[in-house]
């Protein structure tokens, strides 16, 4: 992505691929409806959604070559509807030599920190985020 290599680190809570990747087992646990996810992608990408020609700036998971990008922090819940695409993006980065920290929080859904701001899991996630930001 143009200009990204000048950043000391790249951080994302949920990483966008512009695709429909997800584990079907997540349907019954989703806090964010899958239909809304698809609607959002169609709204953002327009006709590029179906053609797969979206810019990597809009859908970073479609980036062909991630070499030279800064380290990334990608956080996702184990039952988050963005889980599979977040892991796929982290894998893409790792395969091109980018350092990645990928906490996958067991049992947590998309937006867990908003739904349960006082939960121990949220506290741990915030500690990770602050540690990462302080390291920049």
ROTIDO-527338 format. One record per residue: residue number from 1; x, y, z of N, C-alpha, C in turn; residue in one letter; chain. Coordinates in steps of 0.001 Angstrom, whole numbers, plus 500000, padded with zeros to 6 digits. Each point is the difference from the previous one (the first is absolute). Example, Ala and Ser with C-alpha at 12.3 -4.5 7.8 and 13.67 -1.06 7.14 Angstrom:
<rs>
> nr/n.east/n.north/n.up/ca.east/ca.north/ca.up/c.east/c.north/c.up/rest/kette
> 1/513190/494310/507800/499110/501190/500000/500900/501200/500000/a/A
> 2/499650/501050/499280/500820/501190/500060/499230/501090/500730/s/A
</rs>
This chain:
<rs>
> nr/n.east/n.north/n.up/ca.east/ca.north/ca.up/c.east/c.north/c.up/rest/kette
> 1/500835/498840/500000/499165/501160/500000/500885/501231/500000/x/A
> 2/499720/500908/499146/500820/501185/499849/500101/500767/501316/x/A
> 3/501199/500316/500401/500225/500783/501196/500017/499210/501290/x/A
> 4/499535/498772/499960/499898/499228/501236/501365/499672/500580/x/A
> 5/501017/499842/499154/501304/499614/500515/500650/501097/500830/x/A
> 6/499491/501228/499928/500578/501064/500804/499459/500004/501423/x/A
> 7/498970/499216/500273/499443/499926/501337/500818/499042/500854/x/A
> 8/500161/500292/501299/500770/499098/500854/499252/498712/500316/x/A
> 9/498688/500009/499931/499217/498795/500256/498628/500167/499389/x/A
> 10/499407/498908/499660/498675/500006/499415/499079/499272/500970/x/A
> 11/498910/500614/500407/499120/499405/500996/498583/499909/499468/x/A
> 12/499345/498881/500265/498601/499841/499604/499311/499116/501008/x/A
> 13/498798/500370/500385/499229/499152/500897/499290/498931/499194/x/A
> 14/499398/500368/498896/499470/498990/499089/500432/500375/498602/x/A
> 15/500595/499075/499310/500613/500263/498725/499064/499656/498860/x/A
> 16/499878/500883/499072/499055/499849/498906/500623/499326/498788/x/A
> 17/499357/498958/499523/500453/499372/498771/499069/500267/498846/x/A
> 18/498800/500435/500288/499047/500214/498923/499511/498691/499447/x/A
> 19/499924/498996/500838/499529/498693/499568/499024/499463/501022/x/A
> 20/499464/498833/499717/498987/499406/500866/500558/498912/500900/x/A
> 21/501284/500032/500282/500584/498977/500865/499386/500036/501380/x/A
> 22/499559/498875/500470/499570/499852/501398/499696/498547/500234/x/A
> 23/500085/499597/501244/499640/498649/500367/498493/499919/500202/x/A
> 24/499308/499126/499298/498549/499900/500122/499521/499777/501431/x/A
> 25/500872/499439/500844/499620/499774/501397/499794/501309/500751/x/A
> 26/500433/501100/499419/499868/501287/500663/498616/500623/499817/x/A
> 27/499220/499490/499055/498689/500591/499718/499148/500180/501244/x/A
> 28/499914/498982/500827/499107/500065/501155/500540/500878/501118/x/A
> 29/501275/500359/499939/500625/500799/501053/500228/501456/499597/x/A
> 30/499718/500322/498759/500344/501317/499471/499282/501133/500731/x/A
> 31/500783/501004/500401/499432/501201/500605/499806/501081/498946/x/A
> 32/500552/499769/498841/499914/500901/498862/499511/499129/498860/x/A
> 33/498777/500189/499494/499435/499084/499006/500851/499877/498735/x/A
> 34/500115/498791/499506/500772/499763/498784/499450/500798/498834/x/A
> 35/498694/500172/499939/499395/500786/498916/500526/501436/500040/x/A
> 36/500193/500553/501195/500544/501357/500114/501444/500055/499527/x/A
> 37/500738/498937/500263/501396/499928/499553/500052/500052/498477/x/A
> 38/499161/499206/499362/499956/499993/498538/499534/501346/499452/x/A
> 39/498998/500586/500628/499507/501309/499572/501109/501041/500095/x/A
> 40/500746/499948/501096/501107/500933/500180/501060/499861/498920/x/A
> 41/500362/498742/499692/501005/499780/498950/499503/500492/498653/x/A
> 42/498751/499706/499678/499451/500466/498720/499985/501526/499948/x/A
> 43/499650/500657/501103/499967/501462/500038/501399/500595/499826/x/A
> 44/500985/499400/500643/501369/500509/499923/500636/499733/498640/x/A
> 45/499856/498773/499526/500735/499585/498801/499227/500160/498703/x/A
> 46/498681/500142/500088/499190/500124/498786/500196/498809/499089/x/A
> 47/500111/500248/498692/500140/498880/499055/501296/499214/500172/x/A
> 48/500995/500608/500663/501257/499285/500244/499817/498817/500934/x/A
> 49/498915/499997/500785/499746/498891/500921/499933/498685/499234/x/A
> 50/499193/499951/498971/499819/498770/499237/501157/499715/499057/x/A
> 51/500672/501034/499539/501103/499806/499065/501304/499658/500694/x/A
> 52/500080/500286/501287/501246/499743/500715/501101/500968/499620/x/A
> 53/499630/501188/499523/500995/500969/499540/500146/501180/500944/x/A
> 54/499507/499879/501204/500078/501106/500962/501441/500328/500337/x/A
> 55/500238/501252/500227/501311/500470/500419/500353/499405/501364/x/A
> 56/501264/499727/500202/500450/499486/501299/499803/501043/501097/x/A
> 57/499884/501267/499630/499716/501031/500998/498595/499825/500567/x/A
> 58/499079/499495/499194/498626/499761/500454/499849/498624/500632/x/A
> 59/500725/499031/499506/499896/498629/500493/501417/499424/500116/x/A
> 60/500702/500274/501104/501408/499615/500132/500279/498514/499790/x/A
> 61/499028/499149/500264/500202/498574/499813/500179/499604/498546/x/A
> 62/499672/500913/499094/500182/499732/498569/501369/500439/499507/x/A
> 63/500815/500457/500902/501350/500426/499660/500774/498810/499456/x/A
> 64/500596/500142/498849/500739/498900/499401/501348/499782/500662/x/A
> 65/500721/501073/500248/501338/499905/500576/500075/500918/501207/x/A
> 66/500166/499440/501158/500045/500784/501238/501422/500277/500452/x/A
> 67/500989/499559/499229/501382/500214/500428/500265/501492/500140/x/A
> 68/500758/500341/501033/500337/501390/500243/499022/500733/500896/x/A
> 69/498892/499359/500338/499055/500646/500902/500538/499950/501432/x/A
> 70/499570/500927/500816/500450/500015/501396/499368/498867/500793/x/A
> 71/500486/499753/501208/499391/498979/500854/498512/500285/500211/x/A
> 72/499240/498942/500237/498549/500144/500152/499519/499383/501302/x/A
> 73/498993/500629/500568/499278/499458/501155/498569/499811/499529/x/A
> 74/499564/498749/499947/498648/499666/499546/499345/499217/501117/x/A
> 75/498916/500538/500510/499315/499389/501143/498607/499571/499565/x/A
> 76/499596/498809/500440/498676/499493/499619/499517/499008/501060/x/A
> 77/498703/499906/500135/499416/499002/500887/499884/498672/499289/x/A
> 78/500064/498917/500749/499923/498661/499404/498633/499714/499386/x/A
> 79/498967/500723/500422/498681/499836/499384/499534/501321/499368/x/A
> 80/500956/500771/499519/499763/501260/499293/499728/499667/498531/x/A
> 81/499040/500681/499379/499710/499704/498593/501148/500397/499081/x/A
> 82/500933/500798/500488/501172/500367/499208/501211/499115/500318/x/A
> 83/499799/498955/500795/501105/499142/500435/500801/499438/498827/x/A
> 84/499331/499312/499097/500718/499293/498945/500742/500953/499068/x/A
> 85/499377/501134/499658/500693/500924/499116/501135/500725/500722/x/A
> 86/499866/500208/501300/501101/500601/500767/501197/499061/500047/x/A
> 87/499725/498724/500232/501073/498999/500027/500622/499849/498616/x/A
> 88/499177/500034/498961/500524/499898/498628/500911/501182/499677/x/A
> 89/499604/501196/500429/500833/501173/499748/501312/499906/500774/x/A
> 90/499926/499569/501254/501222/499815/500785/500920/498989/499322/x/A
> 91/499418/498941/499467/500780/498977/499305/500683/500583/498758/x/A
> 92/499272/500801/499242/500579/500661/498832/501204/500844/500406/x/A
> 93/499832/500773/501066/501103/500834/500472/501191/499147/500435/x/A
> 94/499728/498962/500775/501080/499131/500479/500757/499348/498850/x/A
> 95/499280/499560/498977/500636/499322/498864/500877/500927/499177/x/A
> 96/499831/501311/500165/500863/500935/499276/501011/500670/500924/x/A
> 97/500163/499444/501204/501046/500467/500895/499624/501135/500925/x/A
> 98/498724/500342/500081/499575/501065/500906/499793/499405/501389/x/A
> 99/500510/500666/501021/499771/499559/501374/498544/500280/500373/x/A
> 100/499352/498994/500586/498583/500116/500342/499769/499512/501418/x/A
> 101/499226/500760/500744/499480/499540/501280/498512/499796/499786/x/A
> 102/499513/498784/500282/498603/499644/499715/499340/499367/501213/x/A
> 103/499531/500800/500944/499239/499399/501096/498604/499597/499502/x/A
> 104/499657/498733/500207/498658/499498/499702/499391/499663/501359/x/A
> 105/499073/500830/500424/499454/499894/501350/498929/498910/500082/x/A
> 106/500242/498958/500783/499061/498874/500106/498606/500452/500451/x/A
> 107/498993/499504/499286/498609/500210/500388/499453/501390/499769/x/A
> 108/500771/500896/499402/499541/501377/499862/499453/500297/498606/x/A
> 109/498980/500846/499971/499299/500380/498770/500512/501343/499501/x/A
> 110/499552/500375/498802/500329/501306/499445/499425/501091/500901/x/A
> 111/500831/500962/500353/499554/501091/500858/499941/499656/501467/x/A
> 112/500686/498927/500403/499935/499544/501398/500335/501109/500986/x/A
> 113/500930/500864/499631/500413/501048/500924/498913/501050/500211/x/A
> 114/499076/500096/499056/498868/500925/500154/498847/499331/500738/x/A
> 115/499825/498700/499752/498911/499267/500655/500301/499703/501463/x/A
> 116/501274/499801/500296/500391/499638/501372/501227/500807/500410/x/A
> 117/499844/501317/500154/501166/500847/500277/500690/499700/501333/x/A
> 118/499298/499379/500936/500596/499712/501308/500484/498559/500152/x/A
> 119/499942/499223/498929/500410/498594/500066/501522/499883/500084/x/A
> 120/500457/498936/500648/501440/499743/500092/500635/499901/498613/x/A
> 121/499292/499365/499055/500535/499846/498640/500201/501365/499340/x/A
> 122/499089/500917/500241/500139/501348/499452/501201/500697/500630/x/A
> 123/500164/499847/501297/501166/500589/500678/501297/499482/499396/x/A
> 124/500066/498688/499758/501211/499414/499412/500245/500543/498592/x/A
> 125/498938/500124/499224/500138/500520/498632/500500/501442/500023/x/A
> 126/499474/500794/500907/500426/501402/500091/501463/500094/500417/x/A
> 127/500410/499148/500911/501413/499967/500401/500872/499690/498783/x/A
> 128/499584/499022/499179/500751/499668/498778/500059/501192/499051/x/A
> 129/498873/500663/499813/499952/501146/499087/500904/501132/500472/x/A
> 130/499931/500308/501269/500820/501081/500559/501474/499638/499892/x/A
> 131/500347/498752/500317/501405/499552/499879/500482/500183/498570/x/A
> 132/499157/499631/499044/500370/500124/498592/500176/501468/499613/x/A
> 133/499072/500848/500395/500094/501422/499670/501242/500636/500634/x/A
> 134/500311/499611/501211/501182/500557/500674/501293/499563/499327/x/A
> 135/499971/498903/499300/501211/499501/499339/500289/500706/498685/x/A
> 136/499079/500832/499544/500200/500665/498712/501091/501050/500036/x/A
</rs>
